């Protein structure tokens, strides 16, 4: 049987997801990069099923995701360079 554990002190009870303290920056950036790659694949697939302005919106979102991925990857390169 599932037993819920209480929230730690200071936790926001309305937050469904949280990032625990103490995670290394490199790990956070690597996960961000992987998440953006997944979002890129999903929106890319969706964009080619759409027409007209909806397709343009999806492709605009895709460009934002790609830019964010480039920034995350550059930050990850900077962290690894140290």
C-alpha positions, 0 to 999 in steps of 0.5 A, spaced: 500 500 500 502 506 498 504 511 504 505 518 503 511 521 506 510 528 509 513 534 506 519 537 508 519 543 512 519 549 508 516 545 502 511 549 497 505 544 498 502 546 491 509 544 487 508 538 484 515 537 482 521 540 485 529 540 484 533 538 491 538 542 494 545 540 492 545 537 485 551 539 481 550 544 476 553 540 471 548 535 472 542 540 472 545 543 465 545 536 462 538 534 464 536 541 462 539 539 455 536 532 455 529 535 456 530 541 451 532 535 446 525 532 448 521 538 447 524 539 440 523 532 438 515 533 440 514 540 437 518 538 431 513 532 430 507 536 431 509 542 427 509 538 421 502 535 422 500 542 422 498 547 417 498 555 416 499 560 422 499 554 427 505 551 423 508 557 424 507 558 431 510 551 432 516 552 428 517 559 432 516 555 439 521 550 436 526 555 434 526 558 442 527 551 444 533 550 439 536 557 442 535 555 449 538 548 448 544 552 445 545 556 451 544 550 456 550 546 452 554 552 452 553 553 459 555 545 460 561 546 456 563 552 460 562 548 467 566 542 464 572 546 462 573 548 469 
